[in-house]
Amino acid sequence: MKKTMFLGLLLCLLTACQAPDKQPDQEAAIPDSQALESPDTKAVSVAEPATTSPAAPWSGVVSPPEGSLAEQLAFMVKQCHDMVMDEEMGSGEFDEKIDAAAQGYLRISGGWPTCGCNCTSTAGAYRKADGSYLLLSQEQWPCSYRNIAQSSENWDRILPEGFGIKTFLSEGGEEVSLPDQSMLRLQFEIPQKGTQTQLDLKWIPLGLQFPSSPLIGTSMDQDLHSTYLGDFWELVESVKVGESLMAMKDNRPDEISQEDRQPYTEALQELSAEEIADYLGTLFQAYQIYSSMSHTSLRMDWDREAGRFRILEKLNPAKPLSFLEFLATYPRYGPMC
């Protein structure tokens, strides 16, 4: 069965992150050697739709009020704070609170009785050469599949030069046709000490992907856009032969393996052949992108003079997978409450 839910919130469109200085007034440690050159991956051929242009409108960019650094960090975690401390809904106390505002760091975590749900929000401040700060936060609300990165400056001003999907692709790879919908999001590990920050690419579950959006976003949220696809995933998980998936994707039922025909026939009671083909087509696009990737994470450091991050090294090499294996690792979406 398929159900669609729309509420409303905020979608993040391209890229970003920031981390806290160990001392807000201390110069960030920047090695003399530039560990990696700007990742333009010039040998990679990528067909990118116009919606992935850096000129696309930004979201996830906020404007903290004037005030002390502690007040600005508190603003970056305000939504989680207010939910936990809400007199009617919240628990009224934090499960975790690390208040190191003097060092440019704040982290809170707490829950509320409904379904045992919780939120975690981490904020960091990165000092720039002119004495001002870049503020970054990373929020996670598991029950609502809400993961949001927020920045006090436009993402294209703070991420490494030339940042985009090409940053993660193998050099000399085959041409990849990129869809005009969000499939990936950025997630940051904001350190309590220092400025080295890990950036991870995470797949957005099918059903939470937002159409007509840049490929890489900075958030996902079921309250913004969600479609439950339980019957589809039940079919995928029952498939034994990888070639059957390709036959379903191309809507060629006669080529489905004998042992996979019964679950396919059962799925057709809830889904049309066209819907199955469409969902698999979207996931196959994701698989093609993954197959062209060399790594899925970056270790970055904050360059105070440039006012942006730079890449130190690429992490988490992409392992070779078949389409069937890739789908086994792909995140699912299912309402929790």
N, C-alpha and C positions, 0 to 999 in steps of 0.2 A: 504494500500500500504506500502511497506517496502523499505527503502533505506539505504544504508550503506555508511558511510563516513570514510575515513582514512586520516589522515594528519601525525602527529607525535609530540611527546613531551616526557613526562617523567611520568612513573608510580611509585607509592610508594608502597612498598610491605608489611611492617608489622606494626610497631607500633611506637608511640613516642610523645614527648612533652617537653616543658620547659617553665618556667615562669620567670618574672623579679624580682629581689630583690628590696626591697624598697630603699635600699642604696647599690650600687654595692660593697662597701667595708664593708657592715654591715653583721654580721652573720645572716643567716636565722634562724627564730624562729622554733625550733624543740621541740615538747613536750617531756617530759621525758618518758611517756608511749608510747609504740608502739600500735597505735589505732587498727590496724588490722595486723594479721600475714600474711606472704607471702601467696598469694592466690593460693595454688597448687590444691585446690579442689580435694583432693585425692579420694573422694568417687564417683566422677563423671566418668563415663565410656565414653570415646570419641574416635572414630575411626578417626584419622587424617591422611590424605595422606602425602606422603613424602614432597610435595611442601610447606607444612606449617611449616617445620622445621626451627628453629631459624638460622640454617646454610644457609638458602636461601640467595641469593644475595640481598643486601640492595639498595634502591633508596630513593631519597628525602634527601640524605646526601650531604651537601655542605661544601666547605672550604672557609670561609671568608678570605679576604686578611689581611695581617698584617697591623696594624694601630690602631687608637684610637677606643674606644668602640662605639662612635658615627658613625664612618666610617663602622664598622662591622655591626651595626644595619641597617645602610642605605643599605648595600649590601643585607641584608636579605629581604628587601622590594623593591629591585631595579626594578623588572619586572613591578610591578604595577606603581611605580614612573615613569618609562620611558614611559609607555603607556599614562598616564595622561598628562605628559609634552611633548609628541611628538608634533612637530610643525604642522604636517599635520593631524594627527588623534585625538590627545588629546584636552581637553578643556583648558589646560594650567594653571589650578588652581585646588587646592584640595577642596573637599567639607568638608573634615575634616583632620586635621593634629595635632597630639599630639606628640610633640618632647620632651621627657623626658629622653634623652640619659644619663644624669648624674645619673639617677635612674635606668637605664637599660631597657628603654621602648621606642618604637616608633610605631605609628599607623598612616596610611594614607588611605584616601579614595577619589576617584574621578571618573569622567566619561568622555565620549567622545560622539560626536553627533550621531554616527552610532547606530541606534536602541535604543538610550538612555541607552547604556550599561555602566557598571562601574566595578570597582574592589576595594577591601579592603584588606589591608595587615597589619598584626600586628606582631611585633617582640619583643622578650624579652631576657634578659641576666640573667643567673643564675650563681652566683659566686661559685667557688669550693674552697676547702681548700687550694689548691696551688696558689690561686690568679687568675687563668685563669677562663674563662667563657664558659658556655654552651649557645649557641644561638639557639633560636627556632623561627620559623615564621609560621603563618597560613594565607593562601591566599584564597580569594573567588572571582571568576569571574562568576556571575550568568548567563550571556548570553551564555557562553560556557560550563556551567556545570563544571567549573574547581574549584576544592577545593584541595589545596595542603598544606601539612604540611612539613616543612623542618627543619633539625637539623644539627648542626655542628659536631655531633658525631653519631656513629651508634646507632640505636634505641635500640638494645638489651643491650647497656651499660647504658642507661639513664632511661628506663622504670622500673617499679617495678620488683623485682626478680620473675621469673616464669611467667611473663606476657604472656597472650595468650587468646584464646577464653574461656579456662577453667576459667579464672578470672571472667567471667560474667555468668557462668552456675550455676544452682542450685546443691547443694550437694545431692548425692544420686539419681540424675536424670537418665533417661533411656539413653541407648547408642545413640549417635548422629553420623550419618555418614556425614562427612564434604566433600564438593565438592572441586575439584581442580581448582577453579576459585575465583577471588575476588568478594565478596558479601558485605563486610562491610569495612568501612574506619574509621579512627580515626580523630576526630576533637577536637581541644583544645581551651579553653578560657584562653588566656594569660592575667593575671592581671597587671594593671598598678602599683599597690602597693602590696608588699608582694610576697610570692612565692607559695601560694596555687593555684592550677591549676585544672580546671575541664576538664576531658576527657570524650567525648561522643562517643558512637558507632553509626554510621549512615549507613543506608542501601544504597548501590549503586544501582541506578535504573537499571532495566532490559534493556539491550541494551548498557549500559556503562560498564558492568562487563567484566573483562579481563580474558580470559581462561588461564589455566596452570599457575596460580598465587596463592600466599598464600590467604587464606580466608579473612584475615584482611589486608587492605592496608592503605597507608597514603595519597592517592589521588584518584581523578577521573578527567577525562578530555575528552570531546567529540572529541577534536582534536587528541586524541590518538587512540580511538576506539569507534565507535558509530553505533547503528542500531535503526532506528525509528520503533516503534511497535504500531502505532496508532490504526490500525484495531484490533489488539489483545486486547488492553485495552478497546476498544469500546465494544467488546464482553464481557469481564470480568465485566464491569460496568453494563451490561444489565442482567446478571445472577441473578435470584431471589432465587434459591434453592441451598444451599451449596453442596448437593450431586451431582448436575449436574457438578460442577467443578471437582469432583473426577472422574466422568464418562468420562469427556473430557480428564483429565490427563492420564487416563488408556486406552484411545481410545476405549471406550465402548459406542458408540452413542445410542444404543438401551436403555441404562439406564439413558439417559438425561431426566430430567423432561419435561413434555409436554409444560409447559410455557416457557422453555428455548430452545426449539428446533428451533424455528424460527430464533432467533439471531445467533444460532450456524450454521444453514444452510446458512445464509447470510454471515457469516464470512468465510465460506468455498469457497466463490467466490474470496477471496484475499489470504487466508492462507490454507495450507493443514492440514488435521487432525493430521498428524505427527508433524507439526510445533506447532500447538496449544498444543498438548500433551507435547512436549519438553519444551515449555515456562512455562507451568503450573507445569511440573516436577521440573524445576529449582526453581520456586517460592515456591513449596511445601517443597523443601529442606530448603529454607530460613525460612519457617514457622516452620519446625521442630526444627531448631536451636533456633528461637525466643521462642518457647514453652518450651525449656529447660533452658532458661535464667532466672536468678533471678533479675538482674538489667541491665541497659544499660549505666550507667555512673559511673564515679569514681571522688571523690575529693582527690587530691594528694597534697603532700607537697615536697619541694625540700630538700634533705638531702645533705648538703654541704660536709660533711666528706666522705660519700659514693660516691658522684658524681652521684646520680641518684634519681629518684622520689620514694616515698613510698606511699602506700594507707592509707588514713585517714578514709574514709568511702565509702560505695557503695550507689549510688543515683539512682533515677528514676526506681522504681520497674517495672518489666515487667508485664503488665496486661493480664489476661487470655483472649484470643481471638479465635474465630473460624477461619477457613481458609478464609472464605468469608470476615469476619471482618478485618483480617490481610491484605488482598489484598486491602481493601478500604483505608488503611493507608499507603500502600507501595508507595514510590515515583515514579513518572512517568518521562520519558524523552521525550522531544519534542524540536526540533531546534527552536530557537527564532529568528534567522536572516538567 
